Amino acid sequence: MNQKIYRAAAIGHTGAGNYGHGLHTAYQNIENVEFIAISDPNESGRAKAVEESGAERGYADYREMLEKESLDIVSVCPRWVTEHLGMVTACLNAGCSVYCEKPMTGTLAEGDSIVETAKRNGLKVAVAHQAVYLPATHTIKQMLNDDKIGTVQAIYASGKQDRRGGGEDMIVLGTHLFNMMRFFVGDVDWMQAHVTIDGKEVSYGDDHEPTEPVGPVAGDCINSYFAFKSGVSGFFQTRRDQGGPGRYGMEIVGSEGTFSLRGDVANRLMVYPHPVIVPSNADQQWEAIDLDDTPFFKGNELAILDLIDAIENDRKPISAAEDAVAALEMILGAYESQLTRQRVPFPIANREHPLSRG
């Protein structure tokens, strides 16, 4: 039986999120994909992206591209979320499945709209949470399922905690962590959070401009608690300018040991194979487990391959639009909890951005 050849394209916007983390070049090594076109309203940026991707044609308007080309898959590449809803919706209505840069949307309502449009059109949307596509991550999940560290009790995650520490760190990098937490232990039941700026409680009107348009952000210190339906407790923290090498990542604590995924979480796993960390006990040491060394950037290619398989077998992609919404819910839930001074049950009733109601 002949293998189906998929016709692909990419939407970028030079100067407004560009091409994200190279989503337009993820198709080059996939044999059953023909990369047809690039759209970008910036002429020089478009020419550069056409050369980088090997596209056959370039368009200034993605709507024209979708109308003139017969496409199966489109990458929505800009880092900025401002145009994602319109771009993804146009692709879905043109009959194309989508690979979208993270964060997928700035609000839960926008995310819900994408999920509903994809379902209505019988199409798939995958999101660029590259880490969950890597073989190393799947090996870790299998070890958790095999009780390598016993029963999972808690996950302690931290953002990068650089100059973006606080609200921007939580959405730009935290989205990867939250997506991975759910990949490992399932859905959140409820959450509670404490958000401050300069040591003071964040209130309505305390949001500030992020370095890139990813929706309103607030706070320079955020601590969140998640009650997962599986019984696992989740914790996330980010503080501005409190980071250092290897701070980004998580520890997964089990009844019989601990996994540490800090810094280069893709290729090396540190394991403490004992129930309790006892620094004074020289016999109880951390052990390194070398994992598959597929680099992080290859996650885009693996995501496209997974998206094609999801299309052909009518299943959910590993990191689908629904997962992007769920990760965003863990982000915006922190503001909802802080502003209402209450714990927040999931799914969150308020589907707009909590900081926009002041």
Disulfide bonds with the S-S distance in Angstrom:
none
